[in-house]
Structures are given as structure tokens and as C-alpha cells.
Amino acid sequence: MNMNIAKVISGLGVLAMTAVLFYGFTAGDFGKDGATLLQNPWGIVSMVDLYTGFILFSAWIVYREKSVVRSIIWVILMMVLGFFAGSLYAFLALNASKGDWKKFWMGQHANG
């Protein structure tokens, strides 16, 4: 995949997540809606699926980051803001890698 396409996809992810998070926080009731979701078996399946993805993505972040503090901040953002944070992280990592896929995927480990 061309890195510019990946940047567009991650940028669109940031925009889409910004829009739906804004919608959810302004039109929804987090406590009430969350309780309803967790009363539904497929709601529980969806949450386990979602947080499994968050944990796997967070493991990649921790692997590629040099700073423990930055890793912790990004993991917290992933757990709270979901793939808004994931899309933003990927977008920033793509830009920082300057076209080098190995640096994008491996971060601090790319040169070793």
C-alpha cells in the first residue's frame, strides 16, 4: 500500500471518529446507553471484540515507542477514545516515518 493512501485512511478515521464521538456525547446518554448495550449478549460480544482490538493495537504502540510515559498516555487514550486515538497515532506515525514502512511498523526497533 502506498503510504499516502494509508495517511488518507488514517486521516479519514480521525475525522469519522471525531464526528461520531461528538454525536454520541451530544445526542446520547453514556450511562443509560452503555447499560442498555451491556444488557444485550451481542453488545457484550461487541465490547469484548472492541477491547481486544484496543489491547492488540496498544501492544503495537508500546512496542514501537521509546518512551514509557508516551506509551502509557497513548494506551490510556486508546482505552478512552478508541480508534480516534488509534487513527491519530497511525497518522502521526506515518508522518514521522517519512515513507519508511519499516520505521512505521517497528518504530524505535527499525534501526536495530
DSSP file with accessible surface (Angstrom, degrees, kcal/mol):
  #  RESIDUE AA STRUCTURE BP1 BP2  ACC     N-H-->O    O-->H-N    N-H-->O    O-->H-N    TCO  KAPPA ALPHA  PHI   PSI    X-CA   Y-CA   Z-CA
    1    1 A M              0   0  147      0, 0.0     2,-0.2     0, 0.0     3,-0.0   0.000 360.0 360.0 360.0 138.3    0.0    0.0    0.0
    2    2 A N     >  -     0   0   89      1,-0.1     4,-1.8     2,-0.0     3,-0.5  -0.461 360.0-131.0 -66.8 136.3    1.2    3.5   -0.8
    3    3 A M  H  > S+     0   0   14      1,-0.2     4,-2.3     2,-0.2     5,-0.2   0.847 106.6  58.5 -63.0 -32.1    2.0    5.4    2.4
    4    4 A N  H  > S+     0   0  101      2,-0.2     4,-2.2     1,-0.2    -1,-0.2   0.887 104.5  50.9 -64.7 -36.8   -0.1    8.4    1.1
    5    5 A I  H  > S+     0   0   90     -3,-0.5     4,-2.8     2,-0.2    -2,-0.2   0.922 109.2  51.1 -64.5 -42.4   -3.2    6.1    0.9
    6    6 A A  H  X S+     0   0   12     -4,-1.8     4,-2.7     1,-0.2     5,-0.2   0.896 109.1  51.3 -61.6 -38.9   -2.5    5.0    4.5
    7    7 A K  H  X S+     0   0   48     -4,-2.3     4,-2.7     2,-0.2    -1,-0.2   0.917 110.5  48.4 -64.0 -42.5   -2.3    8.6    5.6
    8    8 A V  H  X S+     0   0   88     -4,-2.2     4,-2.9     2,-0.2     5,-0.2   0.937 112.5  48.5 -63.2 -45.3   -5.6    9.4    3.9
    9    9 A I  H  X S+     0   0   94     -4,-2.8     4,-2.1     2,-0.2    -2,-0.2   0.938 114.5  44.6 -61.8 -46.2   -7.3    6.4    5.5
   10   10 A S  H  X S+     0   0   10     -4,-2.7     4,-2.1     2,-0.2    -1,-0.2   0.905 113.2  51.7 -67.7 -36.4   -5.9    7.2    9.0
   11   11 A G  H  X S+     0   0   20     -4,-2.7     4,-2.3    -5,-0.2    -2,-0.2   0.916 109.7  49.1 -63.9 -41.5   -6.9   10.9    8.5
   12   12 A L  H  X S+     0   0  104     -4,-2.9     4,-3.1     1,-0.2     5,-0.2   0.873 107.8  55.8 -64.8 -35.0  -10.4    9.9    7.5
   13   13 A G  H  X S+     0   0   17     -4,-2.1     4,-2.7    -5,-0.2     5,-0.2   0.922 107.3  48.6 -61.7 -43.2  -10.5    7.6   10.6
   14   14 A V  H  X S+     0   0   27     -4,-2.1     4,-2.4     2,-0.2    -2,-0.2   0.943 114.5  45.6 -61.2 -46.5   -9.7   10.7   12.8
   15   15 A L  H  X S+     0   0  119     -4,-2.3     4,-2.3     2,-0.2    -2,-0.2   0.928 114.5  47.0 -64.4 -45.4  -12.4   12.7   11.1
   16   16 A A  H  X S+     0   0   57     -4,-3.1     4,-2.6     1,-0.2     5,-0.2   0.930 114.3  46.8 -63.3 -44.7  -15.0   10.0   11.2
   17   17 A M  H  X S+     0   0   50     -4,-2.7     4,-2.6    -5,-0.2     5,-0.3   0.877 109.8  54.1 -66.9 -36.3  -14.3    9.2   14.9
   18   18 A T  H  X S+     0   0   68     -4,-2.4     4,-2.3    -5,-0.2    -1,-0.2   0.946 111.2  46.6 -59.5 -46.3  -14.4   12.9   15.8
   19   19 A A  H  X S+     0   0   61     -4,-2.3     4,-2.5     1,-0.2    -2,-0.2   0.935 115.7  42.8 -63.2 -47.4  -17.8   13.2   14.2
   20   20 A V  H  X S+     0   0   82     -4,-2.6     4,-2.9     2,-0.2    -1,-0.2   0.864 113.3  51.6 -74.0 -32.1  -19.3   10.1   15.9
   21   21 A L  H  X S+     0   0   45     -4,-2.6     4,-2.8    -5,-0.2     5,-0.2   0.932 111.5  48.3 -65.5 -42.8  -17.8   10.9   19.3
   22   22 A F  H  X S+     0   0  141     -4,-2.3     4,-2.0    -5,-0.3     5,-0.3   0.945 113.7  47.4 -59.8 -46.5  -19.2   14.4   19.1
   23   23 A Y  H  X S+     0   0  165     -4,-2.5     4,-3.1     1,-0.2     5,-0.5   0.938 113.0  48.3 -59.8 -48.7  -22.6   12.9   18.1
   24   24 A G  H  X S+     0   0   35     -4,-2.9     4,-1.7     1,-0.2    -2,-0.2   0.926 114.1  44.9 -60.5 -44.4  -22.5   10.3   20.8
   25   25 A F  H  < S+     0   0  136     -4,-2.8    -1,-0.2    -5,-0.2    -2,-0.2   0.795 121.3  38.5 -73.9 -25.7  -21.6   12.8   23.6
   26   26 A T  H  < S+     0   0   88     -4,-2.0    -2,-0.2    -5,-0.2    -1,-0.2   0.814 128.2  28.7 -93.5 -30.9  -24.1   15.4   22.5
   27   27 A A  H  < S+     0   0   65     -4,-3.1    -3,-0.2    -5,-0.3     2,-0.2   0.623 113.5  63.4-104.7 -15.1  -27.1   13.2   21.5
   28   28 A G  S  < S-     0   0   32     -4,-1.7     2,-0.5    -5,-0.5     3,-0.1  -0.526  70.8-128.9-109.4 172.9  -26.6   10.2   23.7
   29   29 A D     >  -     0   0   89     -2,-0.2     4,-3.5     1,-0.2     5,-0.4  -0.941  19.9-158.9-120.0 102.6  -26.6    9.4   27.4
   30   30 A F  H  > S+     0   0  169     -2,-0.5     4,-2.3     1,-0.2     5,-0.2   0.887  88.9  44.2 -53.9 -46.6  -23.4    7.4   28.0
   31   31 A G  H  > S+     0   0   48      2,-0.2     4,-2.1     1,-0.2    -1,-0.2   0.945 119.5  40.3 -65.2 -48.5  -24.5    5.8   31.3
   32   32 A K  H  > S+     0   0  140      2,-0.2     4,-2.1     1,-0.2    -2,-0.2   0.940 119.5  44.3 -67.5 -47.8  -28.0    4.8   30.0
   33   33 A D  H  X S+     0   0   84     -4,-3.5     4,-2.4     2,-0.2    -1,-0.2   0.884 113.6  51.2 -66.3 -39.4  -26.9    3.8   26.5
   34   34 A G  H  X S+     0   0   25     -4,-2.3     4,-2.3    -5,-0.4    -1,-0.2   0.908 109.2  50.9 -64.0 -40.3  -23.9    1.8   27.9
   35   35 A A  H  X S+     0   0   49     -4,-2.1     4,-0.6    -5,-0.2    -2,-0.2   0.914 110.9  48.7 -63.6 -41.5  -26.1    0.0   30.4
   36   36 A T  H >< S+     0   0   81     -4,-2.1     3,-1.0     1,-0.2     4,-0.4   0.922 110.2  51.8 -63.1 -43.8  -28.5   -1.0   27.6
   37   37 A L  H >< S+     0   0   73     -4,-2.4     3,-1.4     1,-0.2     6,-0.3   0.920 108.2  51.0 -59.1 -43.3  -25.7   -2.2   25.4
   38   38 A L  H 3< S+     0   0   96     -4,-2.3    -1,-0.2     1,-0.3    -2,-0.2   0.575 101.0  62.8 -78.3  -4.6  -24.3   -4.4   28.2
   39   39 A Q  T << S+     0   0  155     -3,-1.0    -1,-0.3    -4,-0.6    -2,-0.2   0.567  91.7  78.9 -89.3  -8.7  -27.7   -6.0   28.8
   40   40 A N  S X> S-     0   0   81     -3,-1.4     4,-2.1    -4,-0.4     3,-0.6  -0.856  78.0-140.4-102.5 127.5  -27.6   -7.4   25.2
   41   41 A P  H 3> S+     0   0   94      0, 0.0     4,-2.4     0, 0.0    -1,-0.1   0.894 106.8  48.1 -53.4 -40.1  -25.5  -10.5   24.6
   42   42 A W  H 3> S+     0   0  188      1,-0.2     4,-2.5     2,-0.2     5,-0.1   0.788 106.3  57.8 -74.7 -23.0  -24.3   -9.1   21.3
   43   43 A G  H <> S+     0   0    4     -3,-0.6     4,-2.2    -6,-0.3    -1,-0.2   0.917 108.1  46.7 -65.9 -41.1  -23.5   -5.8   23.0
   44   44 A I  H  X S+     0   0   82     -4,-2.1     4,-2.6    -7,-0.2     5,-0.2   0.932 111.7  50.6 -65.8 -44.7  -21.2   -7.8   25.3
   45   45 A V  H  X S+     0   0   73     -4,-2.4     4,-2.7     1,-0.2     5,-0.2   0.935 110.6  50.4 -57.7 -45.3  -19.6   -9.6   22.4
   46   46 A S  H  X S+     0   0   65     -4,-2.5     4,-2.7     1,-0.2    -1,-0.2   0.897 110.6  48.6 -61.5 -41.1  -19.1   -6.3   20.6
   47   47 A M  H  X S+     0   0   56     -4,-2.2     4,-2.8     2,-0.2     5,-0.2   0.916 112.2  47.6 -68.1 -41.4  -17.4   -4.8   23.7
   48   48 A V  H  X S+     0   0   91     -4,-2.6     4,-2.2     2,-0.2    -2,-0.2   0.936 114.2  48.1 -63.9 -43.3  -15.1   -7.7   24.2
   49   49 A D  H  X S+     0   0  119     -4,-2.7     4,-2.1    -5,-0.2    -2,-0.2   0.940 113.0  48.3 -59.6 -47.8  -14.2   -7.6   20.5
   50   50 A L  H  X S+     0   0   71     -4,-2.7     4,-2.4     1,-0.2    -2,-0.2   0.941 113.5  44.9 -61.0 -49.5  -13.6   -3.9   20.6
   51   51 A Y  H  X S+     0   0   86     -4,-2.8     4,-2.4     2,-0.2    -1,-0.2   0.814 107.8  58.1 -72.9 -24.9  -11.4   -4.0   23.7
   52   52 A T  H  X S+     0   0   71     -4,-2.2     4,-2.5    -5,-0.2    -1,-0.2   0.941 109.4  46.2 -62.9 -44.4   -9.4   -7.0   22.3
   53   53 A G  H  X S+     0   0   26     -4,-2.1     4,-2.8     1,-0.2     5,-0.3   0.912 110.8  52.3 -62.3 -41.8   -8.6   -4.8   19.3
   54   54 A F  H  X S+     0   0    7     -4,-2.4     4,-2.6     1,-0.2    -1,-0.2   0.916 110.8  47.9 -59.7 -43.9   -7.7   -1.9   21.6
   55   55 A I  H  X S+     0   0  102     -4,-2.4     4,-2.2     2,-0.2    -2,-0.2   0.928 112.8  47.4 -65.8 -43.4   -5.3   -4.1   23.6
   56   56 A L  H  X S+     0   0  119     -4,-2.5     4,-1.6     2,-0.2    -2,-0.2   0.929 114.5  46.3 -64.0 -43.7   -3.7   -5.5   20.4
   57   57 A F  H  X S+     0   0   45     -4,-2.8     4,-2.1     1,-0.2    -2,-0.2   0.913 111.5  52.7 -64.5 -40.4   -3.3   -2.0   18.9
   58   58 A S  H  X S+     0   0    7     -4,-2.6     4,-2.8    -5,-0.3    -1,-0.2   0.865 103.8  56.6 -63.6 -36.1   -1.9   -0.8   22.3
   59   59 A A  H  X S+     0   0   58     -4,-2.2     4,-2.4     2,-0.2    -1,-0.2   0.902 106.5  50.2 -61.9 -39.5    0.6   -3.6   22.3
   60   60 A W  H  X S+     0   0   42     -4,-1.6     4,-2.4     2,-0.2    -2,-0.2   0.927 110.3  50.1 -63.3 -43.2    1.9   -2.3   18.9
   61   61 A I  H  X S+     0   0    0     -4,-2.1     4,-1.9     1,-0.2    -2,-0.2   0.949 111.3  47.6 -59.5 -49.4    2.1    1.2   20.3
   62   62 A V  H  < S+     0   0   76     -4,-2.8    -1,-0.2     1,-0.2    -2,-0.2   0.910 111.8  51.9 -60.7 -40.3    4.1    0.1   23.4
   63   63 A Y  H  < S+     0   0   99     -4,-2.4    -1,-0.2    -5,-0.2    -2,-0.2   0.930 115.0  39.7 -61.4 -45.3    6.4   -2.0   21.2
   64   64 A R  H  < S+     0   0   22     -4,-2.4    44,-2.3    -5,-0.1     2,-0.2   0.697  97.4  90.6 -86.8 -14.9    7.3    0.9   18.8
   65   65 A E     <  -     0   0   21     -4,-1.9     3,-0.0    -5,-0.2     6,-0.0  -0.546  56.3-158.5 -83.3 144.3    7.5    3.7   21.3
   66   66 A K  S    S+     0   0  170     -2,-0.2     2,-0.5     1,-0.1    -1,-0.1   0.815  76.1  70.5 -82.0 -36.2   10.8    4.7   23.0
   67   67 A S     >  -     0   0   43      1,-0.2     4,-2.2     2,-0.0     5,-0.1  -0.737  62.9-157.6 -94.5 127.6    9.2    6.4   26.0
   68   68 A V  H  > S+     0   0  108     -2,-0.5     4,-2.7     2,-0.2     5,-0.2   0.906  98.5  53.0 -64.1 -40.9    7.3    4.6   28.7
   69   69 A V  H  > S+     0   0   96      2,-0.2     4,-2.6     1,-0.2    -1,-0.2   0.935 109.4  47.4 -62.8 -46.0    5.4    7.8   29.5
   70   70 A R  H  > S+     0   0  126      1,-0.2     4,-2.7     2,-0.2     5,-0.2   0.914 111.7  51.9 -60.8 -41.5    4.3    8.3   25.9
   71   71 A S  H  X S+     0   0   10     -4,-2.2     4,-2.6     1,-0.2    -2,-0.2   0.936 110.2  47.8 -59.4 -47.4    3.3    4.6   25.7
   72   72 A I  H  X S+     0   0   91     -4,-2.7     4,-2.6     2,-0.2     5,-0.2   0.926 112.0  49.8 -61.8 -44.1    1.1    4.9   28.8
   73   73 A I  H  X S+     0   0   88     -4,-2.6     4,-2.6     1,-0.2    -2,-0.2   0.942 112.7  46.6 -61.0 -46.8   -0.5    8.1   27.6
   74   74 A W  H  X S+     0   0   25     -4,-2.7     4,-2.6     2,-0.2    -1,-0.2   0.896 111.3  51.5 -64.8 -38.8   -1.4    6.5   24.2
   75   75 A V  H  X S+     0   0   39     -4,-2.6     4,-2.5    -5,-0.2    -1,-0.2   0.936 110.6  48.6 -64.8 -42.7   -2.7    3.4   25.8
   76   76 A I  H  X S+     0   0   99     -4,-2.6     4,-2.0     1,-0.2     5,-0.3   0.942 111.4  50.1 -60.9 -44.8   -5.0    5.4   28.1
   77   77 A L  H  X S+     0   0   59     -4,-2.6     4,-3.4     1,-0.2     5,-0.4   0.901 109.9  51.5 -60.8 -39.5   -6.2    7.4   25.1
   78   78 A M  H  X S+     0   0    0     -4,-2.6     4,-1.6     1,-0.2    -1,-0.2   0.931 111.1  47.0 -60.9 -46.0   -6.9    4.2   23.2
   79   79 A M  H  < S+     0   0   52     -4,-2.5    -1,-0.2     2,-0.2    -2,-0.2   0.822 123.2  33.8 -69.1 -27.7   -8.9    2.8   26.1
   80   80 A V  H  < S+     0   0  107     -4,-2.0    -2,-0.2    -5,-0.2    -3,-0.2   0.879 132.3  25.1 -93.9 -44.2  -10.9    6.0   26.5
   81   81 A L  H >< S-     0   0   50     -4,-3.4     3,-1.5    -5,-0.3     4,-0.2   0.411  89.5-158.6-106.4  -1.0  -11.2    7.4   22.9
   82   82 A G  T >X  -     0   0    6     -4,-1.6     4,-1.6    -5,-0.4     3,-0.9  -0.226  66.4  -5.6  63.6-141.1  -10.9    4.2   21.0
   83   83 A F  H 3> S+     0   0   70      1,-0.3     4,-2.4     2,-0.2    -1,-0.2   0.488 120.6  76.0 -79.6   4.6   -9.9    4.3   17.4
   84   84 A F  H <> S+     0   0   49     -3,-1.5     4,-2.3     2,-0.2    -1,-0.3   0.961 106.3  37.6 -63.2 -51.6  -10.0    8.1   17.3
   85   85 A A  H <> S+     0   0    3     -3,-0.9     4,-3.1    -8,-0.3    -2,-0.2   0.906 117.0  52.3 -65.1 -40.6   -6.7    7.8   19.2
   86   86 A G  H  X S+     0   0    1     -4,-1.6     4,-2.5     2,-0.2    -1,-0.2   0.917 111.2  45.9 -62.3 -43.7   -5.7    4.8   17.1
   87   87 A S  H  X S+     0   0   20     -4,-2.4     4,-2.5     2,-0.2    -1,-0.2   0.911 114.5  48.2 -65.6 -41.2   -6.2    6.6   13.9
   88   88 A L  H  X S+     0   0   54     -4,-2.3     4,-2.7     2,-0.2     5,-0.2   0.931 111.7  49.7 -65.5 -43.6   -4.4    9.7   15.2
   89   89 A Y  H  X S+     0   0    4     -4,-3.1     4,-2.8     1,-0.2     5,-0.2   0.936 112.6  47.1 -59.7 -47.7   -1.5    7.6   16.4
   90   90 A A  H  X S+     0   0   16     -4,-2.5     4,-2.7     2,-0.2    -1,-0.2   0.920 111.8  50.9 -61.3 -43.1   -1.2    5.8   13.0
   91   91 A F  H  X S+     0   0   67     -4,-2.5     4,-2.1     2,-0.2    -2,-0.2   0.937 113.5  44.4 -60.2 -47.0   -1.5    9.2   11.1
   92   92 A L  H  X S+     0   0   81     -4,-2.7     4,-2.6     1,-0.2    -2,-0.2   0.904 113.7  50.3 -65.9 -39.5    1.3   10.7   13.3
   93   93 A A  H  X S+     0   0    5     -4,-2.8     4,-1.7    -5,-0.2    -2,-0.2   0.891 109.0  52.1 -66.4 -38.1    3.5    7.5   13.0
   94   94 A L  H  <>S+     0   0    3     -4,-2.7     5,-0.7    -5,-0.2     4,-0.5   0.926 112.3  45.5 -62.5 -43.9    3.0    7.5    9.2
   95   95 A N  H ><5S+     0   0   65     -4,-2.1     3,-1.0     1,-0.2    -2,-0.2   0.913 112.8  50.1 -66.4 -41.1    4.2   11.1    9.0
   96   96 A A  H 3<5S+     0   0   51     -4,-2.6    -1,-0.2     1,-0.2    -2,-0.2   0.789 101.6  63.2 -68.9 -25.2    7.1   10.5   11.4
   97   97 A S  T ><5S-     0   0    3     -4,-1.7     3,-1.7    -5,-0.2    -1,-0.2   0.637  92.2-146.4 -76.7 -13.8    8.3    7.5    9.3
   98   98 A K  T < 5S-     0   0  173     -3,-1.0    -3,-0.1    -4,-0.5    -2,-0.1   0.875  71.7 -43.6  50.9  44.0    8.9    9.7    6.3
   99   99 A G  T 3 <S+     0   0   48     -5,-0.7     2,-0.8     1,-0.2    -1,-0.3   0.467 107.1 126.3  87.4   0.8    8.0    7.0    3.8
  100  100 A D    <>  -     0   0   71     -3,-1.7     4,-2.2    -6,-0.2    -1,-0.2  -0.815  40.2-168.8 -98.7 106.7    9.8    4.1    5.6
  101  101 A W  H  > S+     0   0   83     -2,-0.8     4,-2.7     1,-0.2     5,-0.3   0.863  87.4  56.1 -62.3 -37.6    7.4    1.3    6.2
  102  102 A K  H  > S+     0   0  118      1,-0.2     4,-2.8     2,-0.2     5,-0.3   0.933 109.0  46.7 -61.4 -43.1    9.8   -0.5    8.5
  103  103 A K  H  > S+     0   0   79      2,-0.2     4,-2.1    -6,-0.2    -2,-0.2   0.890 111.4  53.1 -65.7 -37.3   10.1    2.6   10.7
  104  104 A F  H  < S+     0   0   12     -4,-2.2    -2,-0.2     1,-0.2    -1,-0.2   0.962 118.0  34.5 -61.0 -49.9    6.3    2.9   10.7
  105  105 A W  H  < S+     0   0  137     -4,-2.7    -2,-0.2     1,-0.2    -1,-0.2   0.874 130.3  31.3 -75.5 -36.1    5.7   -0.6   11.9
  106  106 A M  H >< S-     0   0   57     -4,-2.8     3,-2.3    -5,-0.3    -3,-0.2   0.579  78.2-178.3-104.4 -13.8    8.7   -1.0   14.1
  107  107 A G  G >< S+     0   0   12     -4,-2.1     3,-2.0    -5,-0.3     4,-0.3  -0.223  76.4  10.2  55.4-124.0    9.3    2.5   15.5
  108  108 A Q  G 3  S+     0   0   80    -44,-2.3     3,-0.5     1,-0.3    -1,-0.3   0.714 129.6  58.7 -61.6 -20.2   12.4    2.5   17.8
  109  109 A H  G X  S+     0   0   67     -3,-2.3     3,-0.8     1,-0.2    -1,-0.3   0.500  79.4  90.5 -88.3  -3.9   13.3   -1.0   16.7
  110  110 A A  T <  S+     0   0    6     -3,-2.0    -1,-0.2     1,-0.2    -2,-0.1   0.822  90.6  41.2 -66.2 -31.0   13.6   -0.2   13.0
  111  111 A N  T 3         0   0  153     -3,-0.5    -1,-0.2    -4,-0.3    -2,-0.1   0.511 360.0 360.0 -95.3  -5.1   17.3    0.7   13.1
  112  112 A G    <         0   0  105     -3,-0.8    -2,-0.1    -4,-0.1    -3,-0.1   0.582 360.0 360.0-100.4 360.0   18.4   -2.1   15.4
